[in-house]
Amino acid sequence: MNLNDPGVPPLAFVQMLESHALDPDVVARLRDVMAREGTDEATLIRRDIQAPLRWLREVYPDLDVDHATLLGFAFAGQAQLTSFGPLSVPLVSAGSVAEIVELLTYLPLITAAINPQFHPNADGLTVGLSGHTGDPALDCLAVTYTGSALLRLMDMLVGPAPTVALHVGWPAPVAPASYQEDPALAGRVFFEAPMSYLHVPADTLDEVCRFSDPLAYRLAVAELKRTLDQRRGATSFSEKVRQLLEKDPGQRSSQWVADELSVSTSTLKRRLSEEGTTFRQLRQSCLRESAMLLLLTRSMSASQIATELGYGDLTNFSHAFKRWTGRSPSEFRLSRH
């Protein structure tokens, strides 16, 4: 069993197995897969191992985006404040919506399936949600689960926050779904967005949580930061490169990244090749995600974004953006839901 496989927190997975979110035969097949890989529910929880999402691909070989989206909503319906391992204490003790959302920074400690990107602006906070499972349907499941679980947790901790919305970058499922009747999600999930993201308006960020405990929150977050720093020392080489690029993708050259990682550019190229990627691919991915989020937040003009991301002029940026998305920056901005 590969401990680095993108998955879901172990307790959240076990709660889902014991709920009615899955058919009994699916649960039985999942347990067969676990037995084959030498683990079970108790072992996952004891060793704090993510339950790999690839298990779901195995038991649902025909899984498509529609089904994955519905599964994401169903799984999120089982989410509890105690479901998320080291994030559970700071969740319960958070003092505001802003502090709840801040905990997305530490998602890598409980799942490798989602990469959040934060873009604050005068209107509030936009958090891009990108799936990193390598499987489009499982990416949709991971994004749906993460976003809708967070909406549910906010309702538990703050009360109804209808202005917080989840936007996902694919069409709504064709089949009728119970999430449409769910008060925690109804009117707060929007499909066919230009990309997947969570938006929290500025006035909502300051809303106060019910169980605020400032000292417990500070201590828990300090421990999360220490653990994340230690974990990053053991992450894949390509993930280390991505983390450096995300800080400022427009200004990060391969030489700069190689220097930060204390390797030569040839070693950088070789190590990334061994992991099936290139510096150019990683940089283009970071540029694309940053450009999309900056356009969505409307905090900067397209020309300012072009400069921010290191393009010589708006024309070059527009050509690159259309190559990535099939739309010009202005068309993309107009398509926001």
FIVEX-286964 format. One record per residue (C-alpha): residue in three letters; x, y, z. Coordinates in pm, whole numbers, plus 50000, padded with zeros to 5 digits. Layout:
BEGIN
ALAXYZ ...
END
This chain:
BEGIN
MET500005000050000 ASN501435033649892 LEU501095058050181 ASN501415087749943 ASP498365078649734 PRO495845107449724 GLY492955098649949 VAL490595109150226 PRO491225111450603 PRO490905077050764 LEU488155085351014 ALA486105102850745 PHE486485071750527 VAL485405048150808 GLN482415070250890 MET481425068550524 LEU481755030550521 GLU479495027850824 SER476875051650686 HIS474245045550421 ALA476145065850161 LEU477365033949993 ASP475535002249896 PRO476414971950116 ASP478014953649822 VAL480274983649755 VAL481324984350123 ALA482064947050103 ARG484214951849793 LEU486094980649955 ARG486844958650255 ASP488074931350018 VAL490434956649857 MET491694967250201 ALA492264931050304 ARG494214924649985 GLU496444954550067 GLY496934942750425 THR494874968550609 ASP491464974950763 GLU489545003750919 ALA491225001251259 THR494695000851102 LEU493955031250887 ILE492835051151190 ARG495635038851419 ARG498355047151165 ASP496545078251038 ILE496765067050673 GLN494725082950396 ALA492245058750237 PRO493305059949870 LEU490665072549627 ARG491945047149374 TRP490025021249580 LEU486835037949462 ARG487995036049102 GLU488504998849153 VAL485034992549295 TYR483445016949048 PRO485325008848723 ASP482835029348518 LEU482915059448750 ASP482235091448555 VAL482035128248650 ASP478285127148726 HIS478555097148959 ALA481735110349121 THR480035143649195 LEU477065126649360 LEU479425104849564 GLY481295136049674 PHE478085151549803 ALA477025118949970 PHE480375114650145 ALA480405150850261 GLY477015144450418 GLN478765121650668 ALA481365147650768 GLN481645155251139 LEU483765180451327 THR485915151551445 SER486445136051100 PHE489645153451001 GLY492445141651225 PRO494845169551327 LEU492525195951179 SER489645186551411 VAL490765205551723 PRO491485238351543 LEU488195234751353 VAL486195232551674 SER488155260451844 ALA488275284751546 GLY487085319751630 SER485835330851289 VAL485055319650936 ALA488455333450833 GLU490155310051081 ILE488145280350951 VAL489185287750593 GLU492795293050703 LEU492875256150795 LEU492705247250424 THR496405256750426 TYR496985224550618 LEU494965201550391 PRO498185183650282 LEU498345168750632 ILE495105149450578 THR494825145350200 ALA497035147149894 ALA494005147949665 ILE493385185649673 ASN495595215849618 PRO494115248649753 GLN495235282749624 PHE494335314249818 HIS493565347949659 PRO492315374749902 ASN490905407349764 ALA488595435549862 ASP485525413949796 GLY486645385850025 LEU488625353849976 THR488635330649676 VAL490175296249726 GLY490905276349412 LEU490375238849451 SER492385216749215 GLY492215178949219 HIS495515160149212 THR494515123649182 GLY495495119348817 ASP491935107648741 PRO489405133848619 ALA486395117148783 LEU488205112549115 ASP489355148949094 CYS485685158949070 LEU484845136949369 ALA487665152149575 VAL486705188149490 THR482995181949552 TYR483705164649882 THR486145191150007 GLY484005221049912 SER480665207750029 ALA482125193350352 LEU483525227850431 LEU480105243850374 ARG478605218550616 LEU481305224550878 MET480725262050859 ASP477025256550925 MET477905235551230 LEU480405260651366 VAL478905294251266 GLY475335288151158 PRO473905291950807 ALA476245312350586 PRO474365314650255 THR476845339050104 VAL479655313050105 ALA479475294349775 LEU481145265049604 HIS481675268649228 VAL482685237749032 GLY484045236148682 TRP481795209848525 PRO478065205348450 ALA475515195648715 PRO474745158348739 VAL471915147148514 ALA470325124748777 PRO468245141049052 ALA470275144349369 SER469445147749737 TYR471975176249774 GLN469445199049606 GLU467185194749910 ASP470025198350159 PRO469765231950343 ALA473535232550391 LEU474095231650014 ALA470925243749841 GLY471595276049655 ARG475275275249746 VAL476685251549483 PHE477085264349127 PHE478085243148828 GLU479795250948498 ALA482055276948657 PRO485245285548466 MET487175266748735 SER486495251349077 TYR486725274749373 LEU485205284749704 HIS484255321249755 VAL483845337150098 PRO482655373650097 ALA484625398450304 ASP481845404850560 THR481395367350615 LEU485075362050699 ASP484575380251031 GLU481525360151143 VAL482145345151487 CYS482185307851557 ARG480115291751832 PHE482905273752019 SER485755298651991 ASP488835290552199 PRO491685313652090 LEU494405296452292 ALA493475261352175 TYR493335273951815 ARG496765290851831 LEU498405260451988 ALA496815236751738 VAL497795257951437 ALA501375260951565 GLU501535222951584 LEU500005219851235 LYS502665243251098 ARG505485223151257 THR504045190651124 LEU503535204850776 ASP507105218050765 GLN508375183350864 ARG506105166150613 ARG507275188450330 GLY510785176050388 ALA509545141650281 THR507315152149988 SER508025143549626 PHE510525164749437 SER507875177549196 GLU505665188049489 LYS508575207849638 VAL509005225449302 ARG505265232749285 GLN505295247649636 LEU508115271349538 LEU506415281049213 GLU503065288149377 LYS504595316349579 ASP505305336149261 PRO505105315548939 GLY505845345048714 GLN509215352348872 ARG510515317148932 SER513085304448683 SER514445269148676 GLN517775282848796 TRP516125300249093 VAL514195268649188 ALA517335247249152 ASP519235271149378 GLU516435270149638 LEU516575232249636 SER520395231949641 VAL520685211949319 SER521945219148968 THR519485226448686 SER520435193248524 THR519605174848849 LEU516335194248869 LYS515475182748517 ARG516435146648587 ARG514545144148916 LEU511375158548763 SER511695135148466 GLU511905105548705 GLU508555116848848 GLY506995120148503 THR506925157748464 THR509025187848363 PHE509745222048506 ARG507875237848215 GLN504755216848282 LEU504755225448652 ARG505335262448586 GLN502625263848319 SER500185246648557 CYS500915271948831 LEU500675301248590 ARG497345288548455 GLU495795283548801 SER497075317248926 ALA495805335248614 MET492355319548642 LEU491975328449009 LEU493215364148960 LEU490745369048676 LEU487915354948888 THR488645377249186 ARG488565408648966 SER491145425149191 MET493445432848897 SER493075441648530 ALA494195416748267 SER497225438848196 GLN498165439348565 ILE497795401448582 ALA500045397848277 THR502705418448453 GLU502215400048783 LEU502775366548610 GLY505905377748427 TYR504555382948075 GLY506065410647870 ASP502705423947755 LEU498985416547753 THR499105401147406 ASN501545373747509 PHE499505366647822 SER496255365447623 HIS497735340947372 ALA498995318347651 PHE495695320047838 LYS493675311247528 ARG495995281847465 TRP495335269247821 THR491575274647840 GLY490275280247487 ARG489035314747592 SER490535349447608 PRO490995365247954 SER487975387847896 GLU485765358647785 PHE486865338648088 ARG486115367448325 LEU482645371748177 SER481905334748224 ARG482135336448605 HIS479085322148784 
END
